């Protein structure tokens, strides 16, 4: 009797569409993963309309990158650099592969915990601080309050940095630093999303 080996299960690859800019209409591959929930196309379109006046030449940080959709969309629309941080190694590997495929040399992808990465002071002296930060942690997590505090005290925010926060529609917004002024707020289905401006750099 012959026995058959179980074939190794291949990762499920999904796709989303980049909306505008140099990679307009390009499909971005991303993997399935626990808590991996790319920002919807509808929400991304609204968000990047908000950010349009500030995107050209911006330095961006996506602390829970997942698919990398926000970092890639920012670069597509004229951002100078983007950092994409995520703990999911498969997601990181696919983001790196997609960056090579699209020629996104301005994207730095790092496999790291967001809080540890912020505490590690990864930016070299003289390296530009971030003009735009995306905070979209897994909805089942409780990271957001700690990350807001860590980001505020990291020294990585440029003056007048824009901070985007996405969270479940029923969730309470964590405590926000006093000088982060709310600019925009919307809901889409079970998602609420907000844009703040940090009127001073973090201390």
Short mmCIF file of the C-alpha atoms (twelve columns), coordinates in Angstrom:
data_MODEL
# 
_entry.id   MODEL 
# 
loop_
_atom_site.group_PDB 
_atom_site.id 
_atom_site.type_symbol 
_atom_site.label_atom_id 
_atom_site.label_alt_id 
_atom_site.label_comp_id 
_atom_site.label_asym_id 
_atom_site.label_seq_id 
_atom_site.Cartn_x 
_atom_site.Cartn_y 
_atom_site.Cartn_z 
_atom_site.pdbx_PDB_model_num 
ATOM 1   C CA . UNK A 1   0.000   0.000  0.000   1 
ATOM 2   C CA . UNK A 2   1.426   3.319  -1.012  1 
ATOM 3   C CA . UNK A 3   1.188   6.310  1.264   1 
ATOM 4   C CA . UNK A 4   0.781   9.849  0.081   1 
ATOM 5   C CA . UNK A 5   2.480   12.698 1.820   1 
ATOM 6   C CA . UNK A 6   0.283   15.608 2.699   1 
ATOM 7   C CA . UNK A 7   1.332   18.517 0.518   1 
ATOM 8   C CA . UNK A 8   2.496   21.585 2.379   1 
ATOM 9   C CA . UNK A 9   -0.327  24.056 2.600   1 
ATOM 10  C CA . UNK A 10  0.407   27.121 0.535   1 
ATOM 11  C CA . UNK A 11  -0.311  30.533 2.036   1 
ATOM 12  C CA . UNK A 12  -3.506  32.169 0.824   1 
ATOM 13  C CA . UNK A 13  -2.663  35.310 -1.148  1 
ATOM 14  C CA . UNK A 14  -5.221  38.098 -1.441  1 
ATOM 15  C CA . UNK A 15  -5.151  41.301 -3.446  1 
ATOM 16  C CA . UNK A 16  -6.242  44.893 -3.106  1 
ATOM 17  C CA . UNK A 17  -6.078  47.801 -5.535  1 
ATOM 18  C CA . UNK A 18  -3.961  50.922 -5.158  1 
ATOM 19  C CA . UNK A 19  -6.174  53.889 -5.921  1 
ATOM 20  C CA . UNK A 20  -4.070  56.739 -7.304  1 
ATOM 21  C CA . UNK A 21  -0.606  57.986 -8.173  1 
ATOM 22  C CA . UNK A 22  2.219   56.247 -10.020 1 
ATOM 23  C CA . UNK A 23  0.882   52.782 -9.154  1 
ATOM 24  C CA . UNK A 24  -2.750  53.653 -9.782  1 
ATOM 25  C CA . UNK A 25  -4.770  50.495 -10.443 1 
ATOM 26  C CA . UNK A 26  -1.910  48.166 -9.481  1 
ATOM 27  C CA . UNK A 27  -2.888  45.081 -7.508  1 
ATOM 28  C CA . UNK A 28  -1.087  44.648 -4.201  1 
ATOM 29  C CA . UNK A 29  -0.675  41.097 -2.890  1 
ATOM 30  C CA . UNK A 30  -1.057  40.359 0.809   1 
ATOM 31  C CA . UNK A 31  -1.388  37.246 2.951   1 
ATOM 32  C CA . UNK A 32  -4.111  35.982 5.244   1 
ATOM 33  C CA . UNK A 33  -3.274  36.452 8.896   1 
ATOM 34  C CA . UNK A 34  -4.799  36.762 12.331  1 
ATOM 35  C CA . UNK A 35  -6.082  40.291 12.688  1 
ATOM 36  C CA . UNK A 36  -4.927  41.274 9.185   1 
ATOM 37  C CA . UNK A 37  -7.629  43.658 7.992   1 
ATOM 38  C CA . UNK A 38  -6.541  46.044 5.230   1 
ATOM 39  C CA . UNK A 39  -8.118  49.488 5.302   1 
ATOM 40  C CA . UNK A 40  -10.971 49.406 2.808   1 
ATOM 41  C CA . UNK A 41  -10.709 51.167 -0.538  1 
ATOM 42  C CA . UNK A 42  -13.537 53.517 0.429   1 
ATOM 43  C CA . UNK A 43  -11.794 54.571 3.649   1 
ATOM 44  C CA . UNK A 44  -8.395  54.865 1.943   1 
ATOM 45  C CA . UNK A 45  -9.848  57.150 -0.705  1 
ATOM 46  C CA . UNK A 46  -11.316 59.479 1.941   1 
ATOM 47  C CA . UNK A 47  -8.146  59.384 4.047   1 
ATOM 48  C CA . UNK A 48  -5.823  60.244 1.177   1 
ATOM 49  C CA . UNK A 49  -8.112  63.043 0.035   1 
ATOM 50  C CA . UNK A 50  -7.669  64.485 3.536   1 
ATOM 51  C CA . UNK A 51  -3.902  64.046 3.327   1 
ATOM 52  C CA . UNK A 52  -3.454  65.237 -0.265  1 
ATOM 53  C CA . UNK A 53  -2.105  68.737 0.606   1 
ATOM 54  C CA . UNK A 54  0.559   67.187 2.851   1 
ATOM 55  C CA . UNK A 55  1.598   64.089 0.891   1 
ATOM 56  C CA . UNK A 56  4.219   65.394 -1.545  1 
ATOM 57  C CA . UNK A 57  7.652   64.725 -0.066  1 
ATOM 58  C CA . UNK A 58  6.243   63.440 3.237   1 
ATOM 59  C CA . UNK A 59  7.974   60.919 5.477   1 
ATOM 60  C CA . UNK A 60  5.442   58.304 6.571   1 
ATOM 61  C CA . UNK A 61  5.222   55.614 9.253   1 
ATOM 62  C CA . UNK A 62  2.766   52.704 9.235   1 
ATOM 63  C CA . UNK A 63  3.097   50.986 12.622  1 
ATOM 64  C CA . UNK A 64  0.697   48.084 11.983  1 
ATOM 65  C CA . UNK A 65  1.283   47.764 8.271   1 
ATOM 66  C CA . UNK A 66  -0.316  44.364 7.566   1 
ATOM 67  C CA . UNK A 67  -0.860  44.475 3.809   1 
ATOM 68  C CA . UNK A 68  1.211   47.646 3.444   1 
ATOM 69  C CA . UNK A 69  -1.700  49.325 1.662   1 
ATOM 70  C CA . UNK A 70  -1.325  52.665 3.462   1 
ATOM 71  C CA . UNK A 71  2.455   52.841 3.012   1 
ATOM 72  C CA . UNK A 72  2.293   51.868 -0.677  1 
ATOM 73  C CA . UNK A 73  -0.592  54.258 -1.336  1 
ATOM 74  C CA . UNK A 74  1.361   57.097 0.305   1 
ATOM 75  C CA . UNK A 75  4.445   56.422 -1.833  1 
ATOM 76  C CA . UNK A 76  2.311   56.100 -4.952  1 
ATOM 77  C CA . UNK A 77  0.942   59.578 -4.268  1 
ATOM 78  C CA . UNK A 78  4.303   61.284 -3.798  1 
ATOM 79  C CA . UNK A 79  5.557   60.590 -0.275  1 
ATOM 80  C CA . UNK A 80  9.352   60.658 -0.047  1 
ATOM 81  C CA . UNK A 81  9.790   57.680 2.278   1 
ATOM 82  C CA . UNK A 82  7.723   55.194 4.238   1 
ATOM 83  C CA . UNK A 83  8.439   52.756 7.059   1 
ATOM 84  C CA . UNK A 84  6.149   49.715 7.333   1 
ATOM 85  C CA . UNK A 85  6.297   47.869 10.678  1 
ATOM 86  C CA . UNK A 86  4.548   44.579 11.464  1 
ATOM 87  C CA . UNK A 87  5.045   41.515 13.677  1 
ATOM 88  C CA . UNK A 88  3.666   39.041 11.107  1 
ATOM 89  C CA . UNK A 89  6.715   37.648 9.319   1 
ATOM 90  C CA . UNK A 90  4.729   36.356 6.362   1 
ATOM 91  C CA . UNK A 91  3.116   39.768 5.905   1 
ATOM 92  C CA . UNK A 92  6.565   41.401 6.105   1 
ATOM 93  C CA . UNK A 93  8.014   39.005 3.516   1 
ATOM 94  C CA . UNK A 94  5.169   39.708 1.095   1 
ATOM 95  C CA . UNK A 95  5.487   43.490 1.595   1 
ATOM 96  C CA . UNK A 96  9.194   43.206 0.813   1 
ATOM 97  C CA . UNK A 97  8.424   41.163 -2.300  1 
ATOM 98  C CA . UNK A 98  5.795   43.660 -3.446  1 
ATOM 99  C CA . UNK A 99  8.208   46.547 -2.869  1 
ATOM 100 C CA . UNK A 100 10.743  44.865 -5.162  1 
ATOM 101 C CA . UNK A 101 8.070   44.160 -7.784  1 
ATOM 102 C CA . UNK A 102 6.837   47.758 -7.832  1 
ATOM 103 C CA . UNK A 103 10.291  49.285 -7.492  1 
ATOM 104 C CA . UNK A 104 9.362   50.926 -4.182  1 
ATOM 105 C CA . UNK A 105 12.937  51.644 -3.099  1 
ATOM 106 C CA . UNK A 106 11.700  54.330 -0.674  1 
ATOM 107 C CA . UNK A 107 9.891   51.724 1.462   1 
ATOM 108 C CA . UNK A 108 11.612  50.250 4.531   1 
ATOM 109 C CA . UNK A 109 9.866   47.137 5.873   1 
ATOM 110 C CA . UNK A 110 10.662  45.878 9.366   1 
ATOM 111 C CA . UNK A 111 9.489   42.828 11.319  1 
ATOM 112 C CA . UNK A 112 9.055   44.258 14.812  1 
ATOM 113 C CA . UNK A 113 6.654   44.966 17.644  1 
ATOM 114 C CA . UNK A 114 5.408   48.555 17.346  1 
ATOM 115 C CA . UNK A 115 6.138   49.520 20.958  1 
ATOM 116 C CA . UNK A 116 9.618   48.004 20.911  1 
ATOM 117 C CA . UNK A 117 10.362  49.626 17.566  1 
ATOM 118 C CA . UNK A 118 9.365   53.060 18.865  1 
ATOM 119 C CA . UNK A 119 11.492  52.563 21.981  1 
ATOM 120 C CA . UNK A 120 14.529  51.489 19.944  1 
ATOM 121 C CA . UNK A 121 14.973  54.982 18.432  1 
ATOM 122 C CA . UNK A 122 15.589  53.571 14.926  1 
ATOM 123 C CA . UNK A 123 16.023  56.935 13.186  1 
ATOM 124 C CA . UNK A 124 19.592  58.122 12.778  1 
ATOM 125 C CA . UNK A 125 20.654  61.641 13.788  1 
ATOM 126 C CA . UNK A 126 19.541  64.052 11.098  1 
ATOM 127 C CA . UNK A 127 17.093  61.581 9.546   1 
ATOM 128 C CA . UNK A 128 13.736  63.300 8.871   1 
ATOM 129 C CA . UNK A 129 10.994  62.864 11.435  1 
ATOM 130 C CA . UNK A 130 7.604   61.577 10.356  1 
ATOM 131 C CA . UNK A 131 5.070   63.945 8.808   1 
ATOM 132 C CA . UNK A 132 2.339   61.281 8.565   1 
ATOM 133 C CA . UNK A 133 1.726   58.311 10.880  1 
ATOM 134 C CA . UNK A 134 -0.854  55.556 10.380  1 
ATOM 135 C CA . UNK A 135 -2.170  53.756 13.492  1 
ATOM 136 C CA . UNK A 136 -4.452  50.881 12.535  1 
ATOM 137 C CA . UNK A 137 -3.811  48.026 15.000  1 
ATOM 138 C CA . UNK A 138 -5.758  44.736 14.894  1 
ATOM 139 C CA . UNK A 139 -9.248  45.396 16.193  1 
ATOM 140 C CA . UNK A 140 -8.970  42.549 18.722  1 
ATOM 141 C CA . UNK A 141 -5.853  44.068 20.268  1 
ATOM 142 C CA . UNK A 142 -5.518  46.585 23.093  1 
ATOM 143 C CA . UNK A 143 -2.299  48.203 21.832  1 
ATOM 144 C CA . UNK A 144 -3.620  51.598 20.810  1 
ATOM 145 C CA . UNK A 145 -3.468  53.524 24.139  1 
ATOM 146 C CA . UNK A 146 0.146   52.432 24.768  1 
ATOM 147 C CA . UNK A 147 1.164   53.149 21.191  1 
ATOM 148 C CA . UNK A 148 -0.280  56.667 21.295  1 
ATOM 149 C CA . UNK A 149 1.765   57.412 24.424  1 
ATOM 150 C CA . UNK A 150 4.917   55.806 23.017  1 
ATOM 151 C CA . UNK A 151 4.600   57.688 19.742  1 
ATOM 152 C CA . UNK A 152 4.069   60.992 21.541  1 
ATOM 153 C CA . UNK A 153 7.253   60.524 23.579  1 
ATOM 154 C CA . UNK A 154 9.368   58.960 20.822  1 
ATOM 155 C CA . UNK A 155 10.619  62.227 19.367  1 
ATOM 156 C CA . UNK A 156 9.756   60.886 15.901  1 
ATOM 157 C CA . UNK A 157 6.912   63.261 15.089  1 
ATOM 158 C CA . UNK A 158 7.601   66.280 12.919  1 
ATOM 159 C CA . UNK A 159 5.926   69.547 13.843  1 
ATOM 160 C CA . UNK A 160 2.360   69.512 12.501  1 
ATOM 161 C CA . UNK A 161 2.532   65.767 11.858  1 
ATOM 162 C CA . UNK A 162 -0.729  64.136 10.796  1 
ATOM 163 C CA . UNK A 163 -1.734  61.040 12.780  1 
ATOM 164 C CA . UNK A 164 -4.392  58.718 11.397  1 
ATOM 165 C CA . UNK A 165 -6.220  56.372 13.786  1 
ATOM 166 C CA . UNK A 166 -8.576  53.566 12.777  1 
ATOM 167 C CA . UNK A 167 -10.540 51.543 15.330  1 
ATOM 168 C CA . UNK A 168 -13.800 49.593 15.732  1 
ATOM 169 C CA . UNK A 169 -16.958 51.638 15.464  1 
ATOM 170 C CA . UNK A 170 -18.050 50.809 19.018  1 
ATOM 171 C CA . UNK A 171 -14.624 51.355 20.623  1 
ATOM 172 C CA . UNK A 172 -13.751 54.311 22.835  1 
ATOM 173 C CA . UNK A 173 -10.966 56.555 21.620  1 
ATOM 174 C CA . UNK A 174 -7.913  56.307 23.911  1 
ATOM 175 C CA . UNK A 175 -6.554  59.353 25.711  1 
ATOM 176 C CA . UNK A 176 -5.045  61.692 23.117  1 
ATOM 177 C CA . UNK A 177 -2.226  64.183 23.874  1 
ATOM 178 C CA . UNK A 178 -3.581  67.668 24.469  1 
ATOM 179 C CA . UNK A 179 -1.789  69.183 21.494  1 
ATOM 180 C CA . UNK A 180 -3.124  66.581 19.032  1 
ATOM 181 C CA . UNK A 181 -6.018  68.457 17.472  1 
ATOM 182 C CA . UNK A 182 -8.807  66.513 15.767  1 
ATOM 183 C CA . UNK A 183 -9.119  67.508 12.103  1 
ATOM 184 C CA . UNK A 184 -11.448 64.892 10.612  1 
ATOM 185 C CA . UNK A 185 -13.660 62.055 11.817  1 
ATOM 186 C CA . UNK A 186 -15.815 59.599 9.886   1 
ATOM 187 C CA . UNK A 187 -17.526 56.217 10.150  1 
ATOM 188 C CA . UNK A 188 -17.826 53.473 7.552   1 
ATOM 189 C CA . UNK A 189 -19.767 50.409 8.614   1 
ATOM 190 C CA . UNK A 190 -18.187 49.048 11.804  1 
ATOM 191 C CA . UNK A 191 -15.098 51.257 11.460  1 
ATOM 192 C CA . UNK A 192 -14.414 54.739 12.793  1 
ATOM 193 C CA . UNK A 193 -11.417 56.676 11.540  1 
ATOM 194 C CA . UNK A 194 -9.904  59.960 12.627  1 
ATOM 195 C CA . UNK A 195 -7.155  62.348 11.582  1 
ATOM 196 C CA . UNK A 196 -5.225  64.465 14.087  1 
ATOM 197 C CA . UNK A 197 -2.510  67.085 13.760  1 
ATOM 198 C CA . UNK A 198 0.270   67.252 16.351  1 
ATOM 199 C CA . UNK A 199 0.783   70.981 16.634  1 
ATOM 200 C CA . UNK A 200 4.132   70.500 18.382  1 
ATOM 201 C CA . UNK A 201 6.680   67.701 18.077  1 
ATOM 202 C CA . UNK A 202 6.600   65.046 20.788  1 
ATOM 203 C CA . UNK A 203 8.854   65.463 23.813  1 
# 
